[in-house]
Amino acid sequence: MDTLTRLETTIQQRLVADPGSSYVAQLHARGLPVMARKLGEEAVETIVAALSGTREDLVGEAADLLFHLTVMLAEKGVPMGEVMAELDRREGTSGLEEKASRSE
């Protein structure tokens, strides 16, 4: 089992945990808008780390970003496998071609 799969499994379990014992359960209890805001904050922090932080800062912020993205996907019932399948589908396609195909 890879790291993202283990993380997804743990998050699924913690979504239904007691909010007093789990950060993920606290996010779930506070609702999707709070989750979305937190994901946005982590995205900005990742960008800042990329532009002006150390390599370690970027690694830490990227981990936070992936964690919060995984929480939001779980909240919306989107399995990581679906995201991976979409990436697989895009593999071998030019990014410019893929982007153009979405705007048609």
N, C-alpha and C positions, 0 to 999 in steps of 0.2 A: 504494500500500500504506500503510495507516495505522500509527500508532505501535505499537498493541497487536499487530497482525499481524507487524510486523517483530520486535518483542520475542519473540513466540511462536516465530518461525522461528529466531532466534538461540538461544533456550533449548533448542529441540529439537536443534540442532546441538551445543550444549555439554553436553547430558546424556551424550553418548557420548565426550566429550573426555577427555583425561588430567586426573585430579584435581589434578595438580601445576600445571596451567596454567589451570584454570577453577574459579571459585567454584561455578557451577552443577554441574559434575562432582563437586566435593567434596561438595555437598549430596546428590547422587544416591548417591554412594558411602557416605555415612553413613546413608542410608535415610529412609523416610517419617516415622518418629517425629521425627527431627531436623528435617525439613522442616516438619512440623506445628507443632512447638514454635517454630521461627523465625517462621512465619506468625503464630502467636499473639502472640509478642513484638512483631512489627511492628504488629499490630492494637492492642495496648495502647499502644505508643508513638504511634500515630496519635490515639488517644483523648486521651492526655495532651497532645499538641500542640494538639488542638482546644480543650481546656479551659483550658490555661494557656500555650501557646506563641505564637509569632508566626505570621503568615500564612505566612512562608517555612518555618518549622518544619513546619507542617501540610502544605504542598505537598511537602516532602522526605519526610516520613513516609508520606504517601499514595502517593507514587511507590514507596517501599520496599515498602509493603503490596501494591500491584498487581504489582510484580516478583515477590515471593515467592508470591503467589496464582497467578501464571502458571507459576512453577516447579512448584508442587504439581499444578496441572491437567495440565501436561505429563507429570509423573511418573506420574499416574494414567491417562494416555492420553485425557484429555478435551480436545478441541479448543476453542479460544476461540469458534469458530463456534457450538458447541452452547450455550454460555453466552449468547452474543448472541441466538441464536434463542429461548432461554427469556425473555430480556428483551423481545424483540419480541413474543412471545406474550402477555406480561403488559401490554404497552403499551395504554393506554386503559382498563385495568381499575383500579378503585379498590383501593388497597393494603389496605383493610379487607376488600373482597370477595375479593381474591386470598388473603389470609391465611385467611379463613374457609373457602375452598374446599379448602385443604390439610388442615384439621382434620376434615373430614367423613369 
